Amino acid sequence: MKIFQERLVEQRKLNKKTQRQMAEYLNMAQPSYIRYENGSSEPSLENLVKIADLFDVSIDFLLGRAEF
């Protein structure tokens, strides 16, 4: 799941979002969101869809199954 972590951080920074903003968008505590970025937790399907929609990328891209 390392590629997800890398792409999540990359997309968050490209879109000028803070970890706090991401947590608020996903309706979760900031420490819970940080676990996505450090790989100690994986998002639910619902949150994965929300992240992909926010960044206008595919779920396949976030998971490393596509290059764009």
ZIURTA-V639541 format. One record per residue. N is the residue number from 0. PHI is phi in radians with two decimals (none if undefined). PSI is psi in whole degrees, -180 to 180 (* if undefined). Layout:
n | phi | psi
N | PHI | PSI
N | PHI | PSI
This chain:
n | phi | psi
0 | none | 6
1 | -1.04 | -38
2 | -1.09 | -37
3 | -1.08 | -47
4 | -1.00 | -48
5 | -1.09 | -45
6 | -1.25 | -34
7 | -1.08 | -49
8 | -1.11 | -45
9 | -1.03 | -49
10 | -1.17 | -38
11 | -1.07 | -45
12 | -1.24 | -41
13 | -1.04 | -34
14 | -1.64 | 8
15 | 0.95 | 47
16 | -1.89 | 144
17 | -1.59 | 165
18 | -1.08 | -36
19 | -1.09 | -45
20 | -1.09 | -40
21 | -1.11 | -45
22 | -1.06 | -43
23 | -1.11 | -43
24 | -1.04 | -39
25 | -1.54 | 1
26 | 1.01 | 52
27 | -2.50 | 167
28 | -1.26 | 147
29 | -0.99 | -44
30 | -1.04 | -32
31 | -1.18 | -41
32 | -1.14 | -43
33 | -1.00 | -32
34 | -1.10 | -31
35 | -1.09 | -45
36 | -1.27 | -29
37 | -1.69 | 1
38 | 1.46 | 8
39 | -1.54 | -4
40 | -2.61 | 153
41 | -2.03 | 144
42 | -1.26 | 152
43 | -1.18 | 165
44 | -1.02 | -41
45 | -1.03 | -47
46 | -1.24 | -33
47 | -1.08 | -43
48 | -1.11 | -44
49 | -1.07 | -42
50 | -1.12 | -47
51 | -1.06 | -43
52 | -1.13 | -43
53 | -1.04 | -43
54 | -1.59 | -2
55 | 0.97 | 47
56 | -2.26 | 167
57 | -1.49 | 158
58 | -1.09 | -38
59 | -1.01 | -40
60 | -1.10 | -48
61 | -1.05 | -34
62 | -1.57 | 0
63 | 1.46 | 17
64 | -1.68 | -4
65 | -2.60 | 156
66 | -1.57 | -7
67 | -2.67 | *
